[in-house]
Amino acid sequence: MVLRAIASPLPIAWVTADAAYGQEWRLRRMLEETGLGYVLAVPKSQQVPHFGRIDHLFSQAPEEAWEQRSCGDGAKGPRFYHWAALQITSIEDFDGEMPTHQRWALARRSISKPEEIAYYLCYAPLGTTVERLVRVAGTRWAIEEAFQAAKNECGLDQYEVRRYTGWMRHMVMSREVV
């Protein structure tokens, strides 16, 4: 699906996804090879080159490393969290001698429940700000909300999709019924 989108005439600059996709190194590598920026959620056990586990990396961050930022508007206004970011060393085998992108580790901590932390690996053009990474991470919520609404409208909340063929058949039948 991502490769088809890249091949299309659509102006694509960023990819964002949840941890199920973000932990997949082949997806990250493919996006890097195409030059697309990404902000992908990863599990707390995700290994970061030269640093170890991502949760251990951010557990050592001083309190001043965490900044309150909005990742976009929600149903009740701006969604504020504490965010911390760290630039990760380039990987010369992948990035070459003159990299055009920078790797980042990003963490989002709940203000009301500081023990709730989400982690991200990012790949962004040189000069990208932390604010931009936070905004890209926040766009996933709009996608999740739209997907949830679509599931309810199309009956996908009653149907577990395992493969594209099954999803396509369900969508065709749902459209015919409506």
C-alpha positions, 0 to 999 in steps of 0.5 A: 500500500505504501509503495503504491502511494509513493508511486502515485502522483500524490505529494507524500512527505511523511508516513506515520503508523502505530507500533505494530508497523513501527517496529518492523525494520523492513518498513523503516528501511524501505521508507528511508530508501525512498527518502520519505520522512517518518514518525513511527510508534514503537514498543518500549522494548525497541532497540535504538542503535548505540543506545539500547532499549528506547524506554531505558534511553528516555528513563535517563532523560532529565526533567528539563528534557521534557517539554509540553507541546500540543500535537494537534487539536482533538475533540476538546481542543489542543492535545498537550503532552510532555515530549522529549526528543533525541537525535540519533547518530547517523548509520554510515552504512545506510546514510552515507557520508553526507546524509540528507536526513536525521534519525530521532528517538521521540517520547510522549508522556501523559501529563496527568499519568506520567507513567504512560509513555509512548515511543517513536522512531523518526527519520526526518529531513535535515533541519526538521524541528521537534515541533514538526515531529510532534505534529506528524506524530499527532496526525495519526489520531485523526487517521485513527478517528476516521478509521474508527468512524469508517469501521462503524459505518461500514460494519468493519467493527463486526468483521475482523479483516486478516487479508486485503481480499477479505477486506475488499469483498466486505467493502464491495458488499457493504457498498452494494447494501448501502 
